[in-house]
Amino acid sequence: MKEVPSLPGGFKHWVHKEVMPAYIFYTYSKNRKWLSGYCTACGKEVKISGIKHNSGGSCPHCNKDVIYKSRGRRGSIIDRETVQIVQNISERELIVRFAKIHRKYPNSDIPDDDIYESARIFVTWDSNGDMKEEDFYCSFESGDLTPWKKGTRPVFSRWQNNFNADNFGYLYDKNLDSVLENTPWRYAQLKQFYQAIHTPFYVMNYLNRFVEYPMLEYMVKLKLYKLAADIVDPRYYYNTLNQVINPKGNSINEVLGLDKSYLPLLQKVNPGSKQFELIKKCLKNRIKFDENLFHWCGRYGVGRLENLTVPLQYMTVHKLIRYANEQFEQFKRKSWSDPAGYYDMETLLNNYRDYLCMCEALEYDLSNSFVLYPANLPKAHDKVNDLSDTEQALAYEKQIQRLYQKLNSHYEFARSGYFIALPRSVKEIIEEGHKLHHCIGSYVKRIVKRQCLILFLRKVKEPDKPLCTVELNGVEIGQTSMFSNRPPTPPIKAFLKMWEREVLQAPALQEAA
């Protein structure tokens, strides 16, 4: 601990300017248009008007974002934040220090600050770049030779918030260029990443991920900051990461799985992992890249392809966004205890897709705006789904027939003695499941709701004999099951690969070319 350097000069000033929230305190007067206020960011007296208590704005002197607080209503204000500082110890050792900042305004315009260290991590590496870390935490106990204890801070439950044990925080970035100069993270783009996101994160996640996935450097250089943040975040599961990008790739094409011609559009949208996966699916399904649509999807966490493809058959992107926003504002749940409503936009779109698919099955006129844009979506959704078993069976039957007539010519394919076709009726789907001893019969509702498509793979010489059932999600093949859920034989796998290449992916490949 003796080798730990002092905190960087200007650290407290940086905390005040870059980390802690700022306020303008004012004395309210009913009969005065202009009020006199004090900005905690720059320490200047300023004139303000047209403001409300607890509303946001900016200081007219220093332009810092502030919250307006009436002195008569503010009470005691307490703010607290975590800050991370990276410093050199030796040629092959860094220290990451975690400082806790408590700021109080006890009925005063001038804050009282309490800054202390809660944890330290010593990071070493050898000539091969293998990294090791050693954790210490401050026990705050008196009487010991040192308050520093080895390990991470013990907590009662990891599911409960513990401020002193939380290492997510803002990063002191003024010294990063010199600190990382002769380390394995010289080209890690850590400073550029933090300045782009400027939100609390755990710097050790970034250091560890860069060692494992050097392509993180390219994500930041390409200004795909949200995608980089998902790669860094441990809550983003490793198995899902490999489905979205190729972390071992050596070029833009290899890492992203997209031609570099799409890069300018991706930089405008700056998608997270969920939205990037959605963008790739849309491109594969030949859905036009709409910048406004993907900005909106990113803002509301929309990631399911079918929730876009179904409504966009009947309306423009602008009308979908406007209608969904209106319905969400009207029917969103104010709290988890609300008996009805939508938790998020994805749930609303699930219901809207479900409603539109049932309207198709019931042969409603979807060119009529009264039908297409119901004033009360939850009520309209429940109404079209409130059918007797007989009515539901009839509606599902019509929808399966309609899908066959509309889509069979697009997906049908014959080669090497096999062929692909859509089912013509609900009965065919159920019989397929019975004869092959699998559960495909339970997929009828999912097909009608457009969550997937089911296709039959059969021999040309035996067109009526079930052989293999194929699930299709957009243009991606899902489950493939033969008798008793056995996997396809090598000849069938080879046939499916030809079908995928020449039918499913061919249009997208032609457009990319």
C-alpha positions as CSV (number, residue, x, y, z in Angstrom):
1,M,0.0,0.0,0.0
2,K,3.0,2.3,0.5
3,E,3.6,2.3,-3.2
4,V,0.1,3.7,-4.0
5,P,0.5,7.2,-5.3
6,S,-1.5,10.2,-4.2
7,L,-4.7,11.1,-6.0
8,P,-4.2,13.1,-9.2
9,G,-4.0,16.9,-8.9
10,G,-7.3,18.5,-9.7
11,F,-9.2,15.3,-8.8
12,K,-11.7,17.1,-6.5
13,H,-12.3,19.8,-9.1
14,W,-13.0,17.1,-11.7
15,V,-15.5,15.4,-9.4
16,H,-17.3,18.7,-8.9
17,K,-17.4,19.6,-12.6
18,E,-17.9,16.2,-14.2
19,V,-19.5,13.8,-11.7
20,M,-21.8,15.4,-9.1
21,P,-25.2,16.9,-10.1
22,A,-25.5,20.6,-10.2
23,Y,-28.3,22.8,-8.9
24,I,-29.5,26.4,-9.2
25,F,-31.0,27.4,-5.8
26,Y,-33.4,30.3,-6.0
27,T,-35.9,32.1,-3.7
28,Y,-39.4,32.0,-5.2
29,S,-41.3,35.2,-5.5
30,K,-44.8,35.2,-7.0
31,N,-44.7,38.8,-8.3
32,R,-41.3,38.8,-9.9
33,K,-40.6,37.6,-13.5
34,W,-36.8,37.3,-13.0
35,L,-35.5,35.5,-10.0
36,S,-32.0,35.5,-8.6
37,G,-30.3,32.1,-8.2
38,Y,-27.0,30.5,-7.2
39,C,-25.4,27.9,-9.5
40,T,-23.5,25.2,-7.6
41,A,-21.5,24.3,-10.7
42,C,-19.8,27.7,-11.3
43,G,-20.6,29.4,-8.0
44,K,-22.1,32.4,-9.7
45,E,-25.3,34.4,-9.0
46,V,-27.5,34.2,-12.1
47,K,-30.9,35.5,-13.3
48,I,-33.6,32.9,-14.2
49,S,-37.2,33.0,-15.3
50,G,-40.0,30.6,-16.3
51,I,-38.7,27.7,-14.2
52,K,-40.3,25.3,-11.8
53,H,-39.0,23.5,-8.7
54,N,-37.2,20.2,-9.6
55,S,-37.3,20.9,-13.3
56,G,-34.2,20.7,-15.4
57,G,-32.3,23.3,-17.4
58,S,-28.9,24.8,-17.9
59,C,-27.0,27.6,-16.1
60,P,-27.0,30.8,-18.2
61,H,-23.4,31.5,-17.1
62,C,-21.5,28.2,-17.4
63,N,-24.1,26.2,-19.5
64,K,-23.9,23.2,-17.1
65,D,-27.0,21.0,-16.9
66,V,-28.7,21.8,-13.6
67,I,-31.8,21.1,-11.5
68,Y,-33.8,24.1,-10.2
69,K,-34.5,24.0,-6.5
70,S,-36.6,26.4,-4.6
71,R,-34.9,27.2,-1.3
72,G,-38.2,27.1,0.5
73,R,-39.0,23.5,-0.7
74,R,-35.6,21.8,-1.2
75,G,-35.0,20.4,2.3
76,S,-31.8,18.5,2.8
77,I,-30.2,17.3,-0.4
78,I,-27.9,14.3,-0.4
79,D,-26.0,13.0,-3.5
80,R,-23.6,10.1,-3.7
81,E,-21.5,8.7,-6.5
82,T,-18.7,6.2,-7.2
83,V,-15.5,7.2,-9.0
84,Q,-12.7,5.0,-10.4
85,I,-9.1,6.1,-10.8
86,V,-6.5,4.1,-12.7
87,Q,-2.8,4.8,-11.8
88,N,0.6,3.3,-12.3
89,I,2.4,1.3,-9.6
90,S,5.4,0.0,-11.6
91,E,6.3,-1.1,-15.1
92,R,4.0,-4.1,-14.9
93,E,1.4,-3.1,-12.3
94,L,-1.6,-0.8,-12.2
95,I,-4.0,0.1,-9.4
96,V,-7.7,0.8,-9.8
97,R,-9.0,2.8,-6.9
98,F,-12.6,3.3,-6.0
99,A,-13.6,6.5,-4.3
100,K,-17.0,7.2,-2.8
101,I,-18.3,10.7,-2.8
102,H,-21.0,11.9,-0.4
103,R,-22.3,15.4,-0.9
104,K,-24.8,17.1,1.3
105,Y,-26.6,20.4,1.2
106,P,-27.9,20.8,4.8
107,N,-30.1,23.8,4.1
108,S,-27.2,25.6,2.5
109,D,-26.1,26.6,-1.0
110,I,-22.6,25.4,-0.3
111,P,-22.1,21.6,-0.2
112,D,-20.3,19.5,2.4
113,D,-18.2,16.8,0.7
114,D,-17.0,13.5,2.2
115,I,-14.6,11.6,-0.1
116,Y,-13.0,8.3,0.9
117,E,-11.6,5.1,-0.8
118,S,-13.7,1.9,-0.5
119,A,-11.6,-0.6,-2.6
120,R,-8.4,-1.1,-4.5
121,I,-7.5,-3.6,-7.2
122,F,-3.9,-4.3,-8.1
123,V,-3.5,-5.4,-11.7
124,T,-0.3,-7.1,-12.9
125,W,0.7,-8.8,-16.2
126,D,3.6,-10.8,-17.5
127,S,5.5,-10.8,-20.8
128,N,2.9,-13.0,-22.4
129,G,0.1,-10.5,-21.5
130,D,-1.5,-12.8,-18.9
131,M,-3.2,-10.6,-16.3
132,K,-3.8,-11.1,-12.6
133,E,-5.7,-9.0,-10.2
134,E,-5.7,-8.8,-6.4
135,D,-8.6,-7.2,-4.6
136,F,-8.7,-5.2,-1.3
137,Y,-11.4,-3.4,0.5
138,C,-11.4,-0.8,3.3
139,S,-12.9,-2.3,6.4
140,F,-13.4,1.1,8.1
141,E,-12.2,-0.5,11.4
142,S,-10.1,1.3,13.9
143,G,-7.3,-0.3,15.9
144,D,-5.9,-2.4,13.1
145,L,-2.4,-1.8,11.6
146,T,-4.2,-1.2,8.3
147,P,-7.9,-0.9,7.3
148,W,-7.2,-2.8,4.0
149,K,-8.5,-6.4,3.9
150,K,-7.7,-8.8,1.1
151,G,-10.7,-9.9,-1.1
152,T,-13.9,-8.2,-2.1
153,R,-16.2,-6.6,0.4
154,P,-18.6,-9.1,2.1
155,V,-22.3,-8.2,1.8
156,F,-25.4,-9.6,3.4
157,S,-27.0,-10.4,-0.1
158,R,-25.7,-9.8,-3.6
159,W,-29.3,-9.2,-4.6
160,Q,-29.5,-6.0,-2.4
161,N,-27.9,-2.7,-3.2
162,N,-24.8,-2.0,-1.1
163,F,-23.3,1.4,-2.0
164,N,-19.8,0.7,-0.5
165,A,-19.6,-2.7,-2.3
166,D,-20.7,-1.3,-5.7
167,N,-17.8,-0.8,-8.0
168,F,-19.7,0.7,-11.0
169,G,-18.8,4.3,-11.3
170,Y,-17.5,7.3,-13.3
171,L,-14.0,7.0,-14.6
172,Y,-11.3,9.7,-14.0
173,D,-10.1,10.1,-17.6
174,K,-7.5,12.9,-17.4
175,N,-4.5,10.6,-16.9
176,L,-5.5,7.6,-19.0
177,D,-3.2,8.3,-22.0
178,S,-0.1,8.3,-19.8
179,V,-1.1,5.6,-17.5
180,L,-1.9,3.0,-20.2
181,E,1.0,4.0,-22.5
182,N,3.2,1.0,-21.9
183,T,0.6,-1.5,-20.9
184,P,-1.4,-4.2,-22.7
185,W,-4.2,-1.6,-22.9
186,R,-2.3,1.0,-24.9
187,Y,-4.6,0.6,-27.8
188,A,-7.7,-0.4,-25.9
189,Q,-9.5,3.0,-26.6
190,L,-10.7,3.1,-23.0
191,K,-10.6,6.9,-22.8
192,Q,-12.5,7.3,-26.1
193,F,-15.1,4.7,-24.9
194,Y,-15.7,6.4,-21.6
195,Q,-15.9,9.9,-23.1
196,A,-18.5,8.6,-25.6
197,I,-20.8,6.9,-23.0
198,H,-20.0,9.0,-20.0
199,T,-22.0,6.8,-17.7
200,P,-21.0,4.6,-14.7
201,F,-19.5,1.2,-15.6
202,Y,-16.9,-1.1,-14.1
203,V,-13.5,-0.5,-15.6
204,M,-12.2,-4.0,-14.8
205,N,-14.8,-5.4,-17.1
206,Y,-13.3,-3.3,-19.9
207,L,-9.7,-4.3,-19.2
208,N,-10.6,-8.0,-18.9
209,R,-12.8,-8.0,-22.1
210,F,-10.1,-6.3,-24.1
211,V,-7.5,-9.0,-23.2
212,E,-10.0,-11.6,-24.3
213,Y,-11.5,-9.8,-27.3
214,P,-9.1,-7.2,-28.8
215,M,-11.7,-6.4,-31.4
216,L,-13.3,-4.2,-28.8
217,E,-10.8,-1.6,-30.1
218,Y,-12.5,-1.7,-33.5
219,M,-15.9,-1.3,-32.0
220,V,-14.9,2.0,-30.3
221,K,-13.0,3.2,-33.4
222,L,-16.0,2.5,-35.5
223,K,-18.1,4.6,-33.0
224,L,-20.4,1.7,-32.3
225,Y,-20.3,2.6,-28.6
226,K,-23.5,0.9,-27.4
227,L,-22.4,-2.4,-29.0
228,A,-19.0,-2.0,-27.3
229,A,-20.8,-1.3,-24.0
230,D,-22.8,-4.6,-24.3
231,I,-19.6,-6.5,-25.0
232,V,-18.1,-5.0,-21.8
233,D,-21.2,-5.5,-19.7
234,P,-21.0,-9.0,-17.9
235,R,-24.8,-9.0,-17.8
236,Y,-24.7,-9.6,-21.5
237,Y,-24.2,-13.3,-21.8
238,Y,-21.3,-14.8,-23.7
239,N,-23.3,-17.3,-25.7
240,T,-25.6,-14.4,-27.0
241,L,-22.5,-12.3,-27.9
242,N,-21.4,-15.0,-30.3
243,Q,-24.8,-14.9,-32.1
244,V,-24.6,-11.2,-32.7
245,I,-20.9,-10.6,-33.6
246,N,-17.8,-12.7,-34.3
247,P,-15.5,-11.7,-31.4
248,K,-12.6,-13.5,-33.0
249,G,-13.0,-11.7,-36.3
250,N,-10.1,-9.7,-37.9
251,S,-12.0,-7.3,-40.1
252,I,-15.2,-5.3,-40.0
253,N,-16.9,-7.9,-42.2
254,E,-15.8,-10.8,-40.1
255,V,-16.7,-9.1,-36.7
256,L,-20.1,-7.6,-37.7
257,G,-21.2,-10.1,-40.3
258,L,-22.2,-7.1,-42.6
259,D,-20.6,-5.4,-45.5
260,K,-18.7,-2.2,-44.6
261,S,-21.1,-0.3,-46.8
262,Y,-23.6,-0.4,-44.0
263,L,-21.2,1.2,-41.5
264,P,-22.3,4.8,-42.0
265,L,-25.9,3.8,-41.2
266,L,-24.9,1.8,-38.2
267,Q,-22.9,4.8,-36.9
268,K,-25.9,7.0,-37.2
269,V,-28.1,4.5,-35.2
270,N,-25.3,3.4,-32.8
271,P,-27.3,0.2,-32.0
272,G,-26.9,-1.9,-28.9
273,S,-26.6,-5.7,-29.2
274,K,-30.4,-6.3,-29.3
275,Q,-30.9,-3.7,-32.0
276,F,-27.9,-4.8,-34.0
277,E,-29.3,-8.3,-34.1
278,L,-32.7,-6.9,-35.2
279,I,-31.0,-4.8,-37.9
280,K,-29.2,-7.9,-39.3
281,K,-32.5,-9.8,-39.3
282,C,-34.2,-7.0,-41.1
283,L,-31.5,-6.9,-43.8
284,K,-31.7,-10.7,-44.2
285,N,-35.5,-10.4,-44.6
286,R,-35.1,-7.6,-47.1
287,I,-36.8,-5.0,-44.9
288,K,-35.6,-1.5,-45.9
289,F,-33.1,0.0,-43.4
290,D,-35.0,2.9,-41.9
291,E,-32.9,5.1,-39.5
292,N,-35.9,6.4,-37.6
293,L,-37.3,2.9,-37.1
294,F,-34.0,1.6,-35.5
295,H,-33.5,4.8,-33.4
296,W,-37.0,4.2,-32.0
297,C,-36.4,0.4,-31.5
298,G,-33.2,1.3,-29.6
299,R,-35.0,3.9,-27.4
300,Y,-37.7,1.4,-26.4
301,G,-35.8,-1.8,-26.4
302,V,-37.7,-3.4,-29.3
303,G,-36.0,-6.5,-30.7
304,R,-38.5,-9.0,-32.1
305,L,-38.6,-9.0,-35.9
306,E,-42.2,-10.3,-36.3
307,N,-43.4,-7.3,-34.2
308,L,-42.3,-5.1,-37.1
309,T,-42.9,-7.2,-40.2
310,V,-46.5,-7.8,-39.5
311,P,-47.7,-4.2,-38.9
312,L,-45.4,-2.8,-41.7
313,Q,-47.4,-4.8,-44.2
314,Y,-50.3,-2.4,-43.6
315,M,-48.7,0.9,-42.7
316,T,-45.6,3.1,-43.0
317,V,-42.9,3.3,-40.4
318,H,-44.0,6.7,-39.4
319,K,-47.6,5.6,-38.8
320,L,-46.5,2.5,-36.8
321,I,-44.3,4.6,-34.5
322,R,-47.0,7.3,-34.0
323,Y,-49.7,4.7,-33.2
324,A,-47.5,2.7,-30.9
325,N,-46.3,5.8,-29.0
326,E,-49.9,7.0,-28.6
327,Q,-51.1,3.7,-27.3
328,F,-48.1,3.2,-25.0
329,E,-48.6,6.7,-23.5
330,Q,-52.3,5.9,-22.9
331,F,-52.0,2.3,-21.5
332,K,-48.5,2.0,-20.0
333,R,-48.4,0.7,-16.5
334,K,-47.6,3.4,-13.9
335,S,-46.3,0.7,-11.5
336,W,-46.0,-3.1,-11.3
337,S,-49.1,-3.2,-9.2
338,D,-51.3,-1.9,-11.9
339,P,-53.9,-4.6,-13.0
340,A,-53.6,-3.9,-16.7
341,G,-51.6,-2.1,-19.3
342,Y,-48.2,-2.5,-20.9
343,Y,-44.9,-2.9,-19.1
344,D,-42.8,-1.9,-22.2
345,M,-43.1,-1.2,-25.9
346,E,-42.2,-4.8,-26.9
347,T,-45.3,-6.1,-24.9
348,L,-47.5,-3.6,-26.7
349,L,-46.1,-4.6,-30.1
350,N,-46.7,-8.3,-29.2
351,N,-50.3,-7.5,-28.6
352,Y,-50.6,-5.4,-31.8
353,R,-49.1,-8.1,-33.9
354,D,-51.4,-10.7,-32.3
355,Y,-54.4,-8.4,-32.9
356,L,-53.5,-7.9,-36.6
357,C,-53.0,-11.6,-37.2
358,M,-56.3,-12.4,-35.7
359,C,-58.0,-9.7,-37.8
360,E,-56.5,-11.4,-40.9
361,A,-57.8,-14.8,-39.7
362,L,-61.3,-13.3,-39.1
363,E,-61.1,-11.6,-42.6
364,Y,-61.5,-8.1,-41.1
365,D,-61.0,-5.2,-43.5
366,L,-57.5,-3.9,-42.5
367,S,-57.6,-1.2,-45.1
368,N,-60.2,0.5,-42.8
369,S,-58.3,2.8,-40.4
370,F,-60.9,2.1,-37.7
371,V,-59.9,-1.6,-37.7
372,L,-56.2,-1.0,-38.3
373,Y,-55.7,1.5,-35.5
374,P,-58.1,0.7,-32.7
375,A,-58.5,3.5,-30.2
376,N,-58.2,1.0,-27.3
377,L,-55.7,-1.7,-28.3
378,P,-55.9,-3.8,-25.1
379,K,-59.7,-4.0,-25.4
380,A,-59.6,-4.7,-29.2
381,H,-56.9,-7.4,-28.7
382,D,-59.0,-9.2,-26.1
383,K,-62.1,-8.9,-28.3
384,V,-60.7,-10.6,-31.4
385,N,-59.1,-13.4,-29.2
386,D,-62.4,-14.0,-27.2
387,L,-63.7,-16.7,-29.5
388,S,-65.3,-20.1,-29.0
389,D,-63.3,-23.2,-29.8
390,T,-65.3,-23.6,-33.0
391,E,-64.8,-20.0,-34.1
392,Q,-61.1,-20.1,-33.3
393,A,-60.6,-23.4,-35.2
394,L,-62.3,-21.9,-38.3
395,A,-60.3,-18.7,-38.1
396,Y,-57.0,-20.6,-37.7
397,E,-57.9,-22.8,-40.7
398,K,-58.5,-19.8,-42.9
399,Q,-55.3,-18.2,-41.9
400,I,-53.2,-21.3,-42.6
401,Q,-54.8,-21.6,-46.0
402,R,-54.1,-17.9,-46.7
403,L,-50.5,-18.2,-45.7
404,Y,-50.1,-21.2,-48.0
405,Q,-51.6,-19.3,-50.9
406,K,-49.4,-16.2,-50.2
407,L,-46.1,-17.7,-49.2
408,N,-45.8,-21.2,-50.7
409,S,-44.5,-20.1,-54.1
410,H,-41.8,-18.1,-52.3
411,Y,-40.5,-21.0,-50.2
412,E,-41.1,-24.0,-52.3
413,F,-38.0,-25.8,-53.5
414,A,-37.1,-29.1,-55.1
415,R,-33.7,-30.7,-55.5
416,S,-32.0,-34.1,-55.2
417,G,-35.3,-36.0,-54.7
418,Y,-36.6,-33.8,-51.9
419,F,-39.0,-30.8,-51.9
420,I,-40.2,-28.1,-49.4
421,A,-43.8,-26.9,-49.1
422,L,-46.0,-25.1,-46.6
423,P,-49.0,-26.9,-45.0
424,R,-52.3,-26.4,-46.6
425,S,-54.5,-26.8,-43.5
426,V,-54.5,-27.2,-39.7
427,K,-55.3,-30.9,-40.2
428,E,-52.1,-31.4,-42.2
429,I,-50.0,-29.8,-39.4
430,I,-51.6,-32.0,-36.7
431,E,-51.3,-35.2,-38.8
432,E,-47.6,-34.3,-39.4
433,G,-47.1,-34.2,-35.6
434,H,-49.0,-37.5,-35.1
435,K,-47.1,-39.4,-37.8
436,L,-43.7,-38.2,-36.9
437,H,-44.3,-38.4,-33.1
438,H,-43.4,-34.8,-32.3
439,C,-45.3,-31.7,-31.0
440,I,-45.6,-29.7,-34.2
441,G,-49.4,-29.8,-33.8
442,S,-49.1,-27.4,-30.9
443,Y,-47.5,-24.8,-33.2
444,V,-50.7,-23.9,-35.0
445,K,-51.3,-20.8,-32.8
446,R,-47.7,-19.7,-33.2
447,I,-48.0,-19.9,-37.0
448,V,-51.2,-17.9,-37.0
449,K,-49.7,-15.3,-34.7
450,R,-46.8,-15.1,-37.2
451,Q,-44.2,-16.1,-34.6
452,C,-42.8,-18.7,-36.9
453,L,-43.5,-20.7,-40.1
454,I,-43.7,-24.5,-40.3
455,L,-42.8,-26.2,-43.6
456,F,-42.8,-29.9,-44.7
457,L,-39.7,-31.6,-46.2
458,R,-40.7,-34.7,-48.1
459,K,-39.4,-37.0,-50.9
460,V,-40.6,-36.1,-54.4
461,K,-41.6,-39.8,-54.9
462,E,-43.6,-39.8,-51.7
463,P,-45.2,-36.4,-51.5
464,D,-47.9,-37.4,-49.0
465,K,-45.6,-39.2,-46.5
466,P,-44.2,-37.0,-43.7
467,L,-40.4,-37.1,-43.5
468,C,-39.0,-34.0,-41.8
469,T,-40.6,-30.8,-40.3
470,V,-38.8,-27.5,-40.6
471,E,-39.3,-24.4,-38.4
472,L,-38.5,-21.1,-40.0
473,N,-37.9,-17.9,-38.1
474,G,-37.7,-15.1,-40.7
475,V,-35.1,-16.4,-43.0
476,E,-33.3,-18.5,-40.4
477,I,-33.9,-22.2,-40.0
478,G,-34.9,-23.2,-36.4
479,Q,-35.7,-26.7,-35.3
480,T,-35.7,-29.5,-37.8
481,S,-37.2,-32.8,-36.7
482,M,-37.7,-36.2,-38.2
483,F,-39.4,-39.2,-36.5
484,S,-39.4,-38.9,-32.7
485,N,-37.5,-35.6,-32.9
486,R,-34.4,-37.2,-34.5
487,P,-32.1,-34.9,-36.3
488,P,-32.0,-34.8,-40.1
489,T,-29.9,-37.3,-42.0
490,P,-26.8,-36.0,-43.9
491,P,-28.6,-35.9,-47.3
492,I,-31.4,-33.9,-45.8
493,K,-29.0,-31.5,-44.1
494,A,-27.3,-31.0,-47.5
495,F,-30.6,-30.3,-49.1
496,L,-31.6,-27.8,-46.4
497,K,-28.3,-26.0,-46.9
498,M,-29.0,-25.7,-50.6
499,W,-32.5,-24.4,-49.8
500,E,-31.2,-21.9,-47.3
501,R,-28.5,-20.6,-49.8
502,E,-30.7,-20.5,-52.9
503,V,-34.1,-19.5,-51.5
504,L,-33.8,-18.0,-48.1
505,Q,-30.6,-16.0,-48.4
506,A,-30.4,-15.5,-52.2
507,P,-32.4,-12.2,-52.4
508,A,-30.4,-10.6,-49.5
509,L,-27.1,-11.8,-51.1
510,Q,-28.2,-10.4,-54.5
511,E,-29.1,-7.0,-52.9
512,A,-25.8,-6.9,-50.9
513,A,-23.9,-7.6,-54.1
